[in-house]
Amino acid sequence: MTSNSPASPFPPIAEYAFLSNCHTGALVAADGSVDWLCVPRFDSPSVFGSLLDRGAGEFRLAPYGINVPSTRAYDPGTNVLVTTWHTPTGWVEVRDALTMGPRTGEDATTPHTRPPADDDAEHLLVRTATCLDGSAEIELVCEPAFDYGRTRGTWTLDAPGGSTADITVGDVHLRLHTDLALGVEGGDSVRGRHVLNAGDTAFVALSWSASLDGPRDAADAAARITATREFWRRWLGRARLPDHRLRPYVERSALVIKGLTYMPTGATVAALTTSLPETPGGERNWDYRYTWIRDSTFTLQALHYLLLDWEADEFMQFVADVEPVEDGGLQIMYGIDGRRDLTESTRDELTGYQDARPVRIGNGAFDQRQNDVYGSVLDSILLHTRRSERLPARLWPLVEAQATCAAAIWKEPDQGIWEARGKPQHYVSSKIMCWVAMDRAAQLAAIRGEPELEAGWSATADEIKADILEHGLDGRGVLRQHYDTDALDASTLLAAHFGLLPGDDPRLHASVLAIADELTENGFVLRYRTDETDDGMSGKEGTFVICSFWLVSALMVVGEEQRALDLMERLLRIASPFGLYAEEFEVDAARHLGNVPQAFSHLALVEAAARIILAERVREMSL
Ligand SMILES: OC[C@H]1O[C@H](O[C@H]2O[C@H](CO)[C@@H](O)[C@H](O)[C@H]2O)[C@H](O)[C@@H](O)[C@@H]1O
């Protein structure tokens, strides 16, 4: 699972630990280097970008001359990383956090009676190193490279051998606070070394807030990490987590989903990173630091399952507030601040992760036609309405606009949910989602007391379903990718997810088993076969984690419970050592591929777990 060529200077994707302050996130490699950090937001340019080019900035704190730690794990129930190092002379423990502070008047022991808020984030990356036994020399290297590695700045020290350093490039100002004596090398690199004896703690903190405040001393730094630990545990305490063997996986997924949420707007990024390749060394490299409306449906479902209604409401608010396109429909994706223009460009000066080029910033799919978007929005609104037991009046114009768009376009071809960059097609999953749009719109009309609309929308839903069953099945009665092919596509599993057909329908059963038997590599699911599909790209992909979790859920729906449990077990085993999932898993090399951590993968894990737990509970109750 962590294999990479030993000669590669890039760590395996599964080796990275994820930190978050719900404004931005960081990836920490095993050697103690922060290889990815964009400030102040998820979608800002990176200041540490070694993830995509070994020369694009790093921030390392570790025992001098040692690259392999003894243990690495999250402090349980948190996004705080704890790494222990066994050196020839002693043990060192390093703690890393993007700190979240209690508000004024609160301390770490205050019960979490309020939802988290924007000002919880301190805009600080705090790292402490404590010598547990013996002694050890630790080393700090902080070498930012601004604008995705394009620009280097010059550090200034408060005094020779001082412990505060500043660097400014454009409108990004970083300040390093530490109790180590610092030196500057080559202008752009701050370094420090120090011998710690048993019981000593040193700290280093990087700040980018307007005030540039940081910890006063090591005790303050440690206290901020402790407060962050309590923040996450109190936050998790608000979620409904099942007393079940799957709980640890659901818990980690909840922490990832929350960690990928931009707190000021409630929008969730699809993943922390850009351009981690889906094909090793290939061109399938995308920027995921944006919010897809489709992903929002799954996010809402997971959040409501976890009883995180506050977060779900925030997200619904974001969706309700984004600017529609000209026909009243929504773009398929937006910036985390709601911006519409996500024009794609490439950074050709970067090597890319393991030479996978180009590195893309922005996402050219933003103005694609993807006909599933209406169903995603309307399913979310129905879910939200059921949970909150009311249909807010301000959402009704959105319902009408989405239903009108879906009714007008469902017969048109589109790019499909995989955002193929080839010729538009009549994708079956897009038709399924148009059916979802009209079915959910009809249910919402019923709730609002609009019988005429209900009847009209319901009739369109029936028409779409009939069309799918007439044109979307192959000769065996199996759902196919689009109307002009017999190729399989895992997105048709959405027929089970959204209830197009009931679990005992032979066509659904055959479709789910066809994917399980014919669209898998060693049991893990491909979204489609790239040699059978014109997606406008070259190179073979790995198996898709979301599709494999969708298959678990679909197998549960069609009553193939043992197969579902076996696949779930295998999927849990391929998680990274931190319980994280990237977008894909390459079976032959047993490695993670694509952007990480990927919200889609974790959302689907929560759904699959929920279905398994529900089935067990129902069985227990009927005994
Ligand atoms: O494979 C082609 C497309 O891949 C990306 O899209 C994928 O990620 C999205 C975010 O999770 C998801 O909503 C979509 O269904 C996936 O196919 C990429 O962002 C696209 O630009 C690209 O065409």
The ligand as an ORCA input file, in Angstrom:
! r2SCAN-3c Opt
* xyz 0 1
  O     -11.494     12.192    -14.896
  C     -11.846     13.358    -15.447
  C     -12.284     14.398    -14.444
  O     -11.744     14.104    -13.160
  C     -12.037     15.025    -12.155
  O     -13.368     14.890    -11.756
  C     -13.580     13.912    -10.774
  O     -13.593     14.514     -9.508
  C     -14.736     15.297     -9.186
  C     -14.545     15.817     -7.778
  O     -14.610     14.825     -6.817
  C     -15.978     14.451     -9.286
  O     -17.129     15.237     -9.003
  C     -16.063     13.898    -10.710
  O     -17.186     13.072    -10.775
  C     -14.806     13.108    -11.021
  O     -14.818     12.637    -12.335
  C     -11.634     16.420    -12.602
  O     -11.974     17.367    -11.629
  C     -12.213     16.789    -13.924
  O     -11.728     18.048    -14.344
  C     -11.810     15.749    -14.942
  O     -12.373     16.053    -16.180
*
